Every structure is written in C-alpha cells, then in structure tokens.
Amino acid sequence: MAGTAALPHVLMRFFTTPSVRDARWSAGWSLLFIALLYLTAPAYAAFARYVVLKDVVGKPIDQLPDWAQKWAQTGLFKVIDKNGDGIIQWAELDLHRDIVVLATPEIAGLTMLVGYFVMARALALKYKVSETNTLQRMEKLRDMGVLYEELYNNLREAFLLLQELRLKSQINKLQRGETPDNYVNPEELTKIEKDLLKDAFKVVEEFQNFVETKYLTYIPR
C-alpha cells in the first residue's frame, strides 16, 4: 500500500485540487479504491482454489471437468497419479501460477471476450506493463513489439466498438426503466452494428491465434 500511495498518478492528485483538504480527500478516496482492488486479488485466488478442491480433488482422473481437461493441454495444469489409485489428491496436482489468471474466466462461465481481455492483462503482467487502462496496455505492448501494428489497431477498434454497444444497451435499458447490465441483445442491433460485431469477433479470434501460437498450445474457445 505504501508503494502504491507513492505512484505518480496518485501523487499528482495533490496538484489538481483547489485546497489541501480536497487533496487529502481525493488521495484518500484513491487509496480506498486501490485497497479494494488489492483485497480482491486474494479473493480471486481463493475462488480458484475452492473450485479446484470442489471439482477436481477427490474425483477420478477420467472424470475431470471440461476446463481442466482443456487446460491440461497447455501444460499449465497437470495431474500426476503418484499412488496409482486413479483418484486425484491435492498433492498430485501441479498448477502453474498463471492458471489462476488465465482459466478463472472460463471456470466461472464468463464470455470469451472477458477471457481475452484477461489474456491481454496477462500479457501486460508478463512484460511488466504498469498501465491499468486496457487501451493503454495494448498500446504499450505494441510499442514494446509484443503486438504488431495491424493487430493492435484491430484490437483497439474492436474494444471501442464493444464499449460503445454496451453503453448504448445500458442507456436503452435505463430509458425502459430496467436495471442496466453488460448484456447486449443482438436483436436490438442495427444491421451495420451486427456486421461490425462480427468483424470484432474475427479480431478476437485473430488475437487468440496470435497468443496461442506465441505462448501456448491451446486457449479455450
């Protein structure tokens, strides 16, 4: 927390407020939300451990859940039946630390788009990119030569399109008196928006193939 408090984008808040009191409140709120972010990291790991204990440990090797069978192909998730009884024990699991970040979206049943933005975050962590904004992360990865120019431009356009469609859907739901969420009903999209969304999915697939070729043998689809 002390290190985070000294980050430039936090310190700058002291120079953008009209008074010392406002600066303290501004920095205080910033640190509060940073603390919430830090507290969710252990929760994220605890969720992954709980799922492994519930769905994997104590089960026959030939009855692994689909996500475990798929991620086993990457080498990040390994089961070694040391005692030969065919039942998985916790000590017989070899889990790579990256599996928590990469597999949790699929374990939780989130959409593949969420999974690929998590993948972008994983790339940022791998190359020590400190930016917290998704677009800034991708721009930095491009500048570092991790993403080639055309893929970066396509990912950027796809991301902005998805954000626009989500915002439009949320506004429409508010106008109808409904609770806004992240679901976008394809039936409410215009023909042009549907075509653009199809192109965005092609970009996501291109990104998947890029990461799969460069880093892994398999990425869940």
N, C-alpha and C positions, 0 to 999 in steps of 0.2 A: 504493500500500500504506500509506503514512504517513497519508493521509486516511482510509482505511478503519479503521486502528487507532484513530483518534480518534472513530469513530462512537459515539453514546450507548449502543447495545445491546452494544458491545464493552467500553466503559469501565465499564459497570455490573457487569461480571463481577468487578471488583476489590472490589465491596461485597457480594458474595453468596457468598464463600468464607471458610472459617474461619481461614485463615492467609495470610501474604504468599506463601509458597511455593506454596500451592494456587492463589492468584490468578494467579501467573505461569504456572503450568501451564495453567490454564483459558484465559487470554488467548492463550497460545502455541498451544494446540490450535485456538482460534477462528481465529487468523491463518493457521494451516496450511490449514484448510479454505477460508478466503477466498482464499488464494493458489491453491489448486487450481481454485476457481471462475474466477479471473481467467485462469488458464492455459488453461482450456477455451474461452474466447472466441476466441482466435486459431485454435485447432483447428477450431472451428465455421466460421469464415470460410475457413480453408484447405480444409475439406471442400467448401464451396460452390464455391470457385474450381476445385478439382480436377474436380468434376462438370461444370462449365461447359466446361472445357478438354477433357474426355473426350467429352462427349455433344453439345456444341454447336459448338465451334470446329473448323473443317475439314470440317463437314458441309454438304450442300446446304440452302438455306433451306427448301425444301419437305419436308425430312425432319427437322424439329425434333422433339425428344421431346415427348410429350403435355404434360408440366408446363410446358415453355417456350411452347408454343402457347397454353395456357390463361392463363398469367401475362402473355403479351403483350397480352391484352385489357385488363389493368389499367393499362397504360402504365408499369408498373414495370420491364418487361423489353422492350427494343426492339432490333431488328436493322435496321441501315441498310447496304444493299449499296452501298458507296461506289464500288467499281470495277466493279460490274455483272457480275461473273463467276458470281453465284449461289452462291458458296461463302462461308461465314461466317468472317471473320477476327476476332481478338480486338479490334482497333481499331474494328470495325464494331458492337460491342455497346455498348449504353447501359443499364447496370444501376443501378437505384436502390438506395441503401444499405439500404432496408428489405427488399429482396428476399431478403437473406441470412437474416433472421429469419423472414419470412413463408412462404417457399417451401421451405426446407430440410426441414421435416417431410414434405411431400408428395414431395420428391425422394428422401428416404430410405425412403419407403413406410410411414411411420408411420400409425397410425389417425387418423381425422378428429378424435377427441376430443383427441388430443395437439395437433393443429393448432389447435384452438380455444382451448386453454389457452395456446398460444404467442401466439394472437391477443390474448388478454387481457393477456399480458405486453407485447405490442407497444403496446396502448393505454396501459398503465401507463408505458411509456417515453415515449410521445408527450406525455403530460400530466405527466411528471416526478414520477411516484408512486414514492416510495422504499421502500415496504413490499415485503418479499420473500415473504411468505406469500400464496398465491393468494386466499384469502378476504379477507384484509386489503386486497389490491389492489382487489378488486371493491367492497369497502365504501368505500374511498377514492374510487373512480371514481363510485360512487353519490353520495357526499357532494359531489363536485365537479359533479354534474349531468350527467356523461357517460352513466351508466346510469340509466334511470328505475327507480323503486322496484319495480314488478312484475317487470321483467326481472332486477333484482338478486336479488330473493327466489327467483325460479325457478332462476337460475344457482347460487345458494348451495345450494338443496336438491338440485339435480342433482349438484353436485360432491360433497356429503356422501354421497349415495347411491352414487356410483361408488367413492368411497373405502371405504365400508362393504362393498360387494360384492367389491372387490379384496382387502380384508383377510380377509374370510370365506373366499374362494377360497384364499388363501395358507395360512391355518390348516388348511383341509381337506387341502391338499397335503402339509403337514408331518406331519399325522396319518397320511397314507398312505405316508410315507417318501419323498415326491417333493420335488424342488427347487422352492421357491416362485418364481413369476414374476408378471407383471402380466396374464396371460391369464385371463379369466373364461369358463368353459364355460357357455353358455346352458342346456344340458341339465341342469345341476345347480341351476338357479334354481327357486324355487317360482313358482306362478302369479302371486302378488302381486308378487314381485320382478320377474318378466318385465313385468308391466303398468307397474310403476314405472320400469323401464328404458326402456320405450317412451316414457313421458312425458318422461324425461330426454333422449332423442334429439330429441323435439319442441322442448325448450327449446334444445338445441344449434342446431337449425335456425333457431329464432327469433333466437338470438344472431347466427347467420350472416347472416340477412336484415337485421338491425339494422346490423351493421358494413358489409355490402355496400352498403346504401342510404346510409349516412352518409359512408363513406370511399372505397369502391372500386366499380368497375363489375362486378367478378367476384371470387368467392372459390371456389377449388376445392372440390368436394363429394366 
